[in-house]
Amino acid sequence: MSIVRILVDGYSLLHAWPELAEGQARHSAVAREALVRYLQQYQDSSSTPVTVFFDGASNPVKTTATSAANNVEIIYSKTGQTADDLIERTTHRILPFGEPLVVTDDFAERDTVINLGGSVMRCSEFIKELGHSQEDLQRNIEDHNRRERARYKKPR
């Protein structure tokens, strides 16, 4: 079965990635926005839809609705829910369409997703994957620019 969507435990990934938005609190809007920018780039290069889940209780804006900023789906849990609850429910609902990949370092969450039939990836591995994706994209851009420069060089 192929991966049809990547489900990211947002705060789990932010805590595992201290280099992202250095000097900012892990629950800050700046850190969340930086994470979403990276996820958008990954989604663009991989063509796999990404949904990132945050616990809404720590969201100062108290957003509880789903928003689609930059085409990455961002979901904040409502009061009385956790991001983990939403990830589990989403995993269950996606399975008839294909396999979701859940990115989290929460051991209980990982076990639940595996028991439901989904795939899991540790945050450190996903951060490496994001880095490789960025490197591939940069290499493709450089190759494209090199070909275009050669194509438009004037003959001497």
Buried (B, 14 or more C-beta within 10 A) or exposed (E): EEBBBBBBBBBBBBBBBEEBBEEBEBBBEEBBEBBBBBBBBBBBBBEEBBBBBBBBBBBEEEBEEEEEEBEBBBBBBBEEBBBBBBBBEBBBEBBEEEBBBBBBBBEEBBEBBEEBEBBBBBBEEBBEBBEEBBEEBEEEEEEEEEEEEEEEEEEE
